[in-house]
Amino acid sequence: MKIKAYLKPHCGWSNGVRAIMRKHALPFEDIDIINNRSNYEEMVRKSGQPLSPCVEIDGVMLADISGEEVENYMLANNLVKATNARVDVNTNAGCSAEEHERQAAQAAASSKPVRFF
C-alpha cells in the first residue's frame, strides 16, 4: 500500500493521522504542507480543496480527513485489520488552545515560526 499524507507539523488532526499509521505499523510519506509551499499546492491540486489533512492511499485521495476517518476507510476496504492497539493522541480532534500556546512558546524559544492556517 502506498500512502502519502499531506500534514501540518503541529496539528491535532495531522497527529491523529500519524497515530493511525503507527497503530497499524504502516509506512507512509509524511508531507509537510506548512514549511514547503509546493507540497501545499500539490495537496490542493490533488484534493480539489485547501483543508488538511489529506491522505492519498493507492491513488485514492481522502480530503480533509481525521485519523479516525482514515482508519475507518482502511477497515471498510480491507486494507488493514482491526486491532486493539492503543494510540497516544486523539485521532478525531484539532489542537487545544493549550497545545497551540505550547507550540508557539516552543517556536519562540527555537526562533523558528509555527504557522497555523
N, C-alpha and C positions, 0 to 999 in steps of 0.2 A: 504494500500500500504506500503510495506517495502522498505525503501530507505537507502542504505549505500553509503556515499560519501567519496571517498579517496582524501583528500585535504591537501594542504600546509597551515600552519597557516597564512602566509603572502604572498598572491599571488593574482594578479588581476583576473586570471582565476578562482581560487578557490572562491574568494569573489563573483564573478558573479554567481557561482552555489549556494552559500549561499543566495544571494539576490533573486534568483528564488524560493528557498524553502520558504523564508519569504513571498514573493509576494503571493504565493498560500497557505500560512499557513500550510505547510507540515512538519510533524515531520520527522526527518532523523537522522541517525547516522553520525556524523562528525568525520571521522577517520583521525588522524594526521599521515601523511606519512613521516614527516621530523624528528620528535623527537622520533619516535618509528620505528626502522628498520624492525621489524617483520610485521608491518602494510604495509610498502612499499613493502616488499617481497610478502605479500598476494595479494596486488594490482597487481603486475607484474604477479604472478601466475594466477590470475583470468582473467586478461585482455589480457595477452599474449604480453604485451609491457610495457616499462618503463615510459611513459609520463603521466602526470596528468593534470587536474582532471580526475578521472574515477568515474562514478556513476552507482551503481547497483540498478535497480528498479525491484522488484519482480523477482529476479534471472536473469534479462537481464542486461548484462554489456555494458555500454556506455563508450568506451575508449577514452581518450584524447579529452575531450569534453568541450565546453563552456557552460555557464549558458543559453545562448540563444538557443543553440542546445538541451540542456536538456528540456527546456520549449517546443520547437517545437516537440520533441519526445513525450512528455506527452500530448500535444494538439492533435497530429496526432493519438494517440492511445486512445483518450478519457479518459485519466487518470486525467486530470484537465479541467476546463472550462476556456475560455478566460476571462480575467479581465482587467480593465483599471487601476488597482493598479500600483502605481509607484514604482520603485526600486531606491536605493540610490547610486548604483555604476554601472559602465559599466558592462554588462553581457557578453561581447564578446571582451575582451581585457586583455592583461597582465598588469603588473605594469609598470608605467612610471619610468624613471631614477630618478625623484624626489622622487617618492614613495620608491624606493629601498634605496635611500640616507637617507630618514626619518626613515625607518625601521632599517637601520644599526646604525643610531645615537641613536635610542631608545634602541636597543640591547646593544650598548656600555654603555649607561647610566645604564642599569639594569645588566650589566655584563653577560647577557645570550646571547649566539651567535645566529644569524639568518643565516641559511644556505639556499642558493639558488642553486638548481640543477634540 
